[in-house]
Amino acid sequence: MNRNANKCIKCDVVQCKNHCQDVDYCALDVIKIGTHEDDPKICQCTDCESFEKREL
Ligand code: SF4
């Protein structure tokens, strides 16, 4: 399956239904990044809020 890889959005999260699967890119045109922290300081404080669990 080679969905429309957005070469501007590299991603390794194959558990997401928006991941291209055969290449490590997101298939969405745009994603939203957010944070679950009050005062984020490292990248682990950030989240892809466009993540959707891939159904197997
Ligand atoms: S929506 Fe976010 S987590 Fe999912 S493939 Fe795209 S960038 Fe990765």
Boltz pocket constraint, residues with backbone or C-beta under 6 A from the ligand:
constraints:
  - pocket:
      binder: B
      contacts: [[A, 9], [A, 10], [A, 11], [A, 12], [A, 13], [A, 16], [A, 17], [A, 18], [A, 19], [A, 20], [A, 25], [A, 26], [A, 27], [A, 28], [A, 31], [A, 48], [A, 49], [A, 50], [A, 51], [A, 52]]
      max_distance: 6.0
